[in-house]
Amino acid sequence: MYAVHHHRYQPDEPAWRALHRYTRAGLPPAIRPWLLDPGSLTARLITASGGNFRVKVLQQSWQRPRFSERRLLGMDDREWGIVREVELRCNDEPWVFARSVIPASSVQGRLRHLRKFRNSALGAMLFSDPGMSRTPYEIALLDGCSVAIPSRLRCDDALWGRRSCFYLNGLPLMVSEIFLPAFRG
């Protein structure tokens, strides 16, 4: 039998904060335009890498998302979703670690295909949908050794990240993006 823990606070989660809590001067100049850009990160990475871009799926499975992710998505504490973690690779290096959470209630109708998204870029699909809307960003400065980052991508550097909710046909999904040391904007 497995023990079930119902802790609301999870110390291993990044400290995501609303964008307005950061001043533009408080964000490093090299990454500021990337953190604040409302457009497609995928499209921007393709341009920055001269087209040498690919998505490497690290894992995709049904899970109970982290507490802050459930709260952001308006999910019940017991609700599950598809959690997808990928490397966004440019010039054969991991530039961004992305984690997406799609609540079970969002994987229906037109969005049913998200159950088997494979190696495609989620951003390309999101930004091609004319009915897509997005919430304001939350920003975090993470310890590079955080357990929120897969062990193979951990480092000694502090890492900046952003996350927001997207709505397709009124159904939410969350995307977080953490810029890794190999990132060159």
C-alpha positions in Angstrom: 0.0 0.0 0.0 1.2 3.5 -0.8 1.1 6.3 1.6 -0.7 9.4 0.4 0.5 12.8 1.6 -1.9 15.8 1.4 0.6 18.6 2.1 -0.4 21.8 0.4 3.0 23.4 0.7 5.7 21.6 -1.3 9.2 23.0 -0.5 10.6 21.6 -3.7 8.4 23.8 -5.9 9.9 26.9 -7.5 8.8 30.2 -5.9 6.7 31.5 -8.8 5.7 35.2 -8.5 3.5 37.4 -10.5 5.5 39.4 -13.1 4.5 42.7 -11.6 6.5 41.8 -8.5 9.7 42.1 -10.5 11.0 45.4 -11.9 12.3 45.4 -15.4 15.7 46.4 -13.8 15.5 43.3 -11.5 15.5 41.0 -14.5 18.9 40.3 -16.2 19.1 42.3 -19.5 20.2 39.2 -21.5 17.1 37.2 -20.6 14.6 40.0 -19.9 13.3 40.1 -23.6 12.8 36.3 -23.5 11.0 36.2 -20.2 8.7 39.0 -21.2 8.0 38.1 -24.8 4.3 37.3 -25.3 4.9 35.4 -28.5 5.9 31.8 -29.2 9.1 30.8 -27.5 9.4 27.9 -30.0 9.4 30.3 -33.0 11.9 32.5 -31.3 14.2 29.6 -30.5 14.0 28.3 -34.1 15.1 31.8 -35.3 17.9 32.1 -32.6 19.3 28.7 -33.5 19.2 29.2 -37.3 16.6 26.5 -37.6 18.7 23.9 -35.6 15.8 23.2 -33.2 14.2 20.1 -31.9 12.0 18.9 -29.0 13.3 16.0 -26.9 10.5 14.5 -24.7 11.9 13.5 -21.3 8.6 12.1 -20.0 4.9 12.3 -20.6 2.4 10.6 -18.3 -0.7 10.9 -16.2 0.2 12.4 -12.8 -1.1 14.5 -10.0 0.4 17.9 -10.8 2.3 19.9 -8.1 0.2 21.9 -5.7 1.0 25.3 -7.3 0.2 23.9 -10.7 -3.2 22.6 -9.6 -3.9 25.9 -8.0 -2.9 27.9 -11.1 -5.1 25.6 -13.3 -8.1 25.6 -10.9 -7.8 21.9 -10.5 -9.2 19.8 -7.6 -6.5 18.4 -5.3 -7.3 14.9 -6.5 -7.5 15.7 -10.2 -4.9 14.2 -12.5 -3.5 15.5 -15.7 -1.0 14.9 -18.4 2.4 16.1 -17.3 4.9 16.5 -20.1 8.5 17.5 -19.6 10.7 18.3 -22.6 14.1 19.8 -23.5 13.9 22.5 -26.2 17.2 21.9 -27.9 19.0 24.3 -30.1 22.3 23.4 -31.9 22.1 20.0 -30.2 22.2 21.6 -26.7 19.3 21.9 -24.2 18.4 25.6 -24.0 15.1 25.3 -22.2 13.4 22.8 -19.9 9.7 23.0 -20.4 7.0 21.4 -18.2 3.4 21.3 -19.4 0.3 20.3 -17.4 -2.9 19.5 -19.1 -5.8 18.7 -16.7 -7.8 15.6 -17.5 -10.9 17.8 -17.9 -9.1 19.7 -20.8 -8.2 16.6 -22.8 -11.6 16.3 -24.5 -13.2 17.1 -27.8 -10.9 19.0 -30.1 -8.1 18.8 -27.6 -8.2 15.0 -27.3 -5.1 14.7 -29.5 -3.0 16.2 -26.7 -3.0 12.8 -25.1 -0.4 11.7 -27.6 1.5 14.8 -28.5 4.9 13.1 -29.1 7.9 15.1 -30.2 6.0 18.1 -31.6 6.4 21.5 -30.1 3.4 22.3 -28.0 4.0 26.1 -28.6 3.6 25.7 -32.3 0.2 24.2 -31.8 -0.9 26.7 -29.2 0.1 29.8 -31.2 -1.6 28.5 -34.4 -5.0 28.3 -32.6 -6.9 31.5 -33.3 -9.0 31.0 -30.2 -6.0 30.8 -27.8 -5.6 33.2 -24.9 -3.0 33.4 -22.2 -2.7 34.6 -18.6 0.0 37.0 -17.5 3.4 35.3 -16.7 4.6 34.3 -13.4 8.4 34.4 -13.0 10.8 32.5 -10.8 14.5 32.4 -10.1 15.4 28.8 -9.4 18.3 27.1 -7.8 19.9 25.1 -10.6 20.0 22.1 -8.3 16.2 22.2 -7.6 14.4 18.9 -7.7 11.9 20.7 -10.0 14.5 20.3 -12.7 15.4 16.8 -14.0 18.7 15.6 -12.5 20.5 15.5 -15.9 19.8 19.2 -16.4 20.7 20.4 -12.9 23.6 22.9 -12.5 25.3 25.2 -10.1 23.8 28.3 -11.7 20.6 30.1 -10.8 18.1 29.7 -13.6 15.2 32.0 -14.6 11.9 30.7 -15.6 8.4 31.7 -16.6 5.0 30.1 -16.6 1.5 30.9 -17.7 -1.9 29.3 -18.5 -3.2 29.0 -22.0 -6.8 28.6 -22.8 -8.0 26.7 -25.8 -11.8 26.7 -26.2 -12.0 27.9 -22.6 -10.0 24.8 -21.4 -6.8 25.5 -19.5 -3.3 24.1 -19.7 -0.1 25.3 -18.1 3.4 25.7 -19.6 6.5 26.5 -17.6 9.8 27.2 -19.3 13.2 27.3 -17.5 16.2 28.8 -19.3 19.2 26.5 -19.0 22.9 27.5 -18.9 23.4 26.6 -22.6 20.7 29.2 -23.5 22.1 32.0 -25.7 19.5 34.6 -26.5 
